Amino acid sequence: MLKAAPLKGVRVLTLALNLPGPAAVMRLQAMGATCTKLEPLAPSGPALSADPMGLYQPQAYALMHQGVKVIQVDLKTEKGQASLHKQLFNTDVLITSFRPSALKKLGMNWPTLHRAYPALCMVSIVGSPAERAEEPGHDLTYLAENDLVTGLDLPATLYADMGGSLLTTEAVLQALLLRQRHGRSHGKGIFQEIALCDAAAYLALPRAWGLTKPQGDVGGAHAGYKVYPCKNGRVAVAALEPHFAARLCEAAGLGQNAAKHMHKKATHEALAVFFLSQTRQELDRLAASQDIPLHSLAR
């Protein structure tokens, strides 16, 4: 929890499942918001979660829902709808992760909710934006669409989901600020749509600009910004700036002048030979003593 609680007094209701929505709520709760989640009824009883994250990664689910009041309801029933509207009456921001068609069937599309609760803000998390919001997809497909899946290996983390959670948090803050300009009592609720595909596109901007493509300085073309094998593992080197490159080249026995030729094949090869002769421990000591940005890794 932050020492300051900028969202103290703000009431957030979430219906979002899986990762992006709960991750955003985790951040909002850490900023002081009072967060409640309406979750589908679990098939095995109320003690278990019906959120997919609660089933395949209970520890992650528990972490994201720490401090969040979770209520299980069936929104397709009158009782469930009554529970929903009881919560909405005192809610500042609603977060959902349903397709627009599902929201409409539940009577939760924005025009309907805005008429009933004019001061309510809503952030709707979808996979793709606007007219594509009904398309099925997941983190991997959104990354692939934005040229962020470059081989057969899966990405190291769920970039679109986590990026989407940050955009969701940002959207909540924007909505609250915009509503504050007019005052809650004046019924200026704000609607925001967050597309995970857009989150992936934002994260992909360095690649779109060419920075992380093979010919880019942080895509492998610069000998000081690469991952090399070493004696007992790997080393991630980020000696991109000239002064760091000079220190690296001098430590590798190439001389500082080699730092002027970091894009040449010979420099790549010479550094590769040097790193292969060093252990992780030796490289860690070198980084500390010579102020070189590198981090050793296991194989």
N, C-alpha and C positions, 0 to 999 in steps of 0.2 A: 504494500500500500504506500502511495506517495505520502510524504509528510504533509503536503498541502492536498486538499481534496476539492479541486475546481468544479467537480460535478456533484458535490454534496447537495442533496435536495432534488436532483434530477431522477425521474423514475423511468426506467427502461423496461419494456416488455419485449421478449424475444420468442419467436416461434422457429428460429433458425436451427437446423440440425447439422450434424457432421462437423466441419472444421471452420470455415470462414466466419460464420456468424458467432459461434461460441468463442472463438479466439478474439473477435472484436469485443464481445461482451466482457471477456476476461480483462481486457484493457480498460473498458469503461468502468467496470466495478473497481478496478485499482485506482481510478481517478475519483472515486467517491460516489458514483451513481448507485442507486438502489435498483437492483436487477432481478427480474422475475422471468422465469421461462415456463411456457406452456408446452408440454411435450406429449406426443401421442401415448395412449395406453400401451404398456408393455404386454406382449402376449403371455408372458409367464408370471404376471402379477406386478403389483405396484412397487415391489422392492427392486425390480430391475429396470434398466433404462431401455426405452424404445429408440433412442438416438443411436444410429449405427456406430458412432464413435464409442459409445458406452459398451457396445458389444465386442468390437474388435480391438479396442485399446482403452480399457477401463481407467488406467492411470492417467492418460491424457484427458479423458472425459472429466475425471475427478478434479484435476488441476484447473481446467477451464471453467468448471462450475463451482469452484470454491467461493462461498459467500453469495451464491445465486440461489434464490428460492425456486425450486422446481416443482411444478404441479402437473400431474398427468390428467389429460382430458381428451375426449373424443370430439373434435370440432364439428363432426358431421351430425351430432345429436343436439337436441334442444338444450340439454343440460350442459354440454360442452360449449355451446354458443353463449349460454348465460354466463358461464365462468369467464369466457373471453371478454364479454362486454362489461362485466363487473370490473375486470382488470383495466380495460381501455378507458373507463371513466376517469381513472386517476393516473393515466400514463402520459408521459411527455413524448417519448419516442418509441415507436414500434419497429422491430426488425424482423423481416421475414426472409425465407429462402425458397419460396414456392414459385412455380411457373405462374405467369399471369392468369392462365386459364383456371388453375387450381384456386387462386385467390378469388377469382370472380365467382366460382361455384360456392365458395365458403362465405360469400358476401363481404369479402375483405379487400376488394379492389379499391384503389385510392379514391375515386369519386364518391363511392358509397361511404367509406370511412370518413372522408373529409366533411361530408354533409352531416354525419352523425356526431363527429368530434372535430370541430373546426380548428381547435388549437393543437391537435395531435400532429406530430411529425412522423414520417414513415420512411424507412430505408429498406428498399427491396433488393435483395441479392439474387442475381440471375447468372446464368452461365454466359450467355452472349447478349449483346445490347439490342435494344429497340425491337424491330420486327423479328429478330433472330432469337428472342428470349425463350421461345418454346422448344428450341433445338436441344437434344440431349448432349451432354458432354461432361468432361471431368478435367481435373488439373492437367493431366497428361495431354489431352487433346487441345486444350487452350495453349499449352506451351508449344506443342507441335505446330499449331497454326501460326505461331509467331516466331518460328525458326529457332526455338530454344531446345529442341531435341535433336542433337547433332550426331548421334550414333545409335547403337542398339542398347546401350546401357540406359537405365532409368535415371532421371535427374536425381540429384542428391537430396532434395527436399521438395515439398509441395509449394512451389514458388507462386503459382497463380492463387491458390487458396490463401496462403499467408499474406501475399500482396493484397488480395481482395479484403482480408480482414482489416488491414491498415486503412484501405480506402473506405471501408465501412465505418471505422472509427472516425476518420476525417469527415465523412458525410454527416455523422451524428453531430459532431461539433459545429459544422457549417450550418446545419438545420437549426440548432439551438441558438446560434449567434444571429441568424437571419430573423428567427422568431422574436428574439429579444429586442430587436430594433423596433418592433411594433407593439410588443407587450403581449403576454400570453392571453389576456382577456379579450384581445381584439381578433382572435381567431385566425392567426396567420400561420397555420401549420404548413410545413414544407415537405414535399415528396422528393426523394432522391433514389435513383436506380444505380446500383453498382454491379457491373458485369465483370465476372472473373476473367473473361477474355480480354477486357480492357486493362485489367491489372497485369496480365501477362504481357500485353503490348507495351505497357509503360516500362516494365522490367526489361523488355527486349530492346528498348531504345538504343543502348550502347552497341548492340549488335547491328541494329538497323543503320546506325551511323558508321559502321565498319570497324569500331574500336575492338570488338572481340572476335572478329573474323580472323582467319589465319594470317592475313596480310596486315592486321592491325597490331599496334604496339602491345596491347594487352590481350592479344589473341594468339601469341606465339612468335611474332616476327622479331620482337626485341629479346635478345639473349638474357637480359636481366630480369625478365618477367615470365617465368616458366616453372614447370614442375620437372625436376630431374631425379633420376635414380641416384641413390648414394649407396655406401657399402652395406648398410643394414636397414635400408628403407627408402624413403623419398624425401625430397626437400622442395618446398614451395618458396620460390625466390621472387621478391618484388622490388628489386633494385632498379626502379624505372628512372628516377631523376638522375641527372648527370653526376652529382656528388656521390649518390649511392652506387651507381654503376662503376665509378672510379674506384671506390673502396673495395667493391667486389672483385674487380679485375686485378687490383693490386694484391689482394689476399689470395687470389688464385694463381699468382705468379705471372700474370699476363702483362703487368705494367699498366699504369693509369691511362696511357695513350690508347689502349684497347677500348676504353670506354667510348671513344669516338666512333667505334665501328661495331656497335651492338647489334646491327642488323646483318652483319656478314656471317656467312656460313662458318668460316674459320673460328669466329668468336663463340658461336653456339657449340661447336665441336670441342673447343678448348675448355670451356666451362663444364661441359658434360664429362670430360675426362677428369677434371679436378674434383667435381662432386662425387664421382664414382670412387675416388680414392679416399673419401672422408666418411667417417661414421656420423650418425645423428648427433652423438654427444659432442664430437669435435666441431660440427657445424653450429650447434647451439652455443658453444663457447665462443666461436668466431663471431657469431651475430652479436653477442653481448659485448665483446671486447672491441669490435670494430664498428659498432652501430650500423649494422647491415640488416635490412628487413628481410628475414627469412624465417621459415618455420618448418621443422623436421617432422616427418610423418612415418608411421609404420608402413610396411609394404601393403 
